């Protein structure tokens, strides 16, 4: 029997069309609700609300499935590169050999930033969080490439996408160099996307950075795993800003700000700080687990729990495996990895975490690999942003190109004072 949905509100009965996705997800279309009944729906945190249809990423939180354009994340993690995955997300298919070569060439060609932009870095205090620098710089790109506002022009969109992917990597590395007081290292055209980033981060004019294939591979892996995650907080932000037909640079800058929050991308920095704190405290893991369960403690086990994954986060499983391999490969014995594993072991047996379906998420182990690559803790969320960039771009593009898209403008249920008149200063109590 075909799905049927009806809403009965007072004396109005409304039949709701059921939208069925390619993976048989069902959505009740309430577009006519307010006009027919005068009522709206309310759904704090959007736990039950699809803001859009989308053909980019499929995710099943119960089964732990994540696929970009239909391809399982496990296959991409094993076989793809970040640049190829970016193309897949943005343009909807795996590139041919020529398409990939052309795309890579574009990213290489556009990797330098305008010399005047370099001076912006001087205006930030040395203590500036690199996410503050990143969001400002991304928004500032629109002043150097004002043609980006022409969002109906296919060629402009393509070149803006290439500029953004190429330059964000340079901006991120420059932000790091500024924070440690070292000279900026320019991109080098003979290096691949990830190798170029590592070189800009760690080379100095006096000495070359010895490129390590395993480090490049690890970075590719982490960026692929972060590349998209459908309608999360930052992606929804990018789409919402884009729905006002805002240019790509400005929309992505808003996404960077959303990602910064500790409940979202900022969690990877918080996880590492938490592991450091546990290590330094010398206290048992059980004590910290007890603290995470105590509602009066204000402490949450960072890197645990997810709005959508209620079984396991496939990205966390891949990262955990590669953390072991990479630390072994670099000969690093990081006690934080042992603490993380112990936390996971204890939490997964604990009724509190079992009942609430709280599992390690993508941020739980990623910091351990970033640290092994030499990336400092305050750059972790920037790394997340670098990885999430193609996903944000793909969603912005899908939003802009949709013939049925409307400006995003949620309703509200007003709970403030009813009609209330202005009182002159002398009459106020
Ligand atoms: N530690 C302890 N308790 C937790 C945790 C945690 N990490 N996460 C959720 N809970 C409890 C929460 O207190 C609540 O308990 P109760 O039902 O007794 O009130 C219950 O589990 C449900 O939590 P919620 O906050 O209502 O769940 P949510 O879906 O709104 O939030 C979350 C999801 C990811 C924000 C949350 O799990 C969290 O704060 N985790 C820690 C931060 C983190 O790791 N964020 C990264 C998310 S993955 C990367 C990304 O996509 O951004």
Boltz pocket constraint, residues with backbone or C-beta under 6 A from the ligand:
constraints:
  - pocket:
      binder: B
      contacts: [[A, 45], [A, 229], [A, 232], [A, 262], [A, 263], [A, 264], [A, 265], [A, 267], [A, 292], [A, 293], [A, 299], [A, 300], [A, 301], [A, 302], [A, 303], [A, 304], [A, 305], [A, 306], [A, 307], [A, 308], [A, 356], [A, 358], [A, 361], [A, 362], [A, 363]]
      max_distance: 6.0
